[in-house]
Amino acid sequence: MPAEPPPERERHGRGDTPPQGRRDSPDERRAAPPEPPVAALERRVALQVGDYFGLDVRPSRTFAWLGRRRPGSEIIVSLGAPPSVPRHPLEEHTKQVGVTEITYAGSPAVTVPLTAYRAAREALRARRARRER
């Protein structure tokens, strides 16, 4: 029966210091970055009113569409800032109120005022830019 080859390197002690006092190189200790969360990546409140229209409000942009939502059929209004990703993934919730389906990630009581503030700020910035021309 053939003997198994010895392991290339054994880990010893709390600091993972190999025998003979040698230390691992920084490249050997570096771990792969964590995978991005699979939950909602940005806070949002989305409304789908029957088969009539829908609105998706986020602090960085707003989407609006007629009928059911189809990729590429939305009107997108940028609110100036790039999307901000929360440190902890946000759980998405869906509620049905009559013919309206409400989907939200994060608190709507925070998302809607934050979006309104950014929309007003962007509108004032655009108005000032037009006046300065």
SULMOPE-V768255 format. One record per pair of residues at least 6 apart in sequence whose C-alpha atoms are under 6 Angstrom apart, sorted by the first residue. I is the first residue (numbers start at 1). J is the second residue. Records with the same first field share a line. If there is no record, write none. Layout:
I->J / J
This chain:
11->18
12->18
17->23
39->89 / 90
40->90
41->85
42->85
43->105 / 106
44->57 / 58 / 104 / 105
45->56 / 57 / 103 / 104
46->55 / 56 / 102 / 103
47->54 / 55 / 101 / 102
48->54 / 100 / 101
49->99 / 100
50->99 / 100
51->67 / 68
52->66 / 67
53->65 / 66 / 67
54->64 / 65
55->63 / 64
56->62 / 63
59->115
60->79 / 81 / 82 / 83
61->77 / 78 / 79
62->76 / 77
63->74 / 75 / 76
64->74 / 75
65->74
79->119 / 122
90->105 / 106
91->105
92->104 / 105
93->103 / 104
94->102 / 103
95->101 / 102
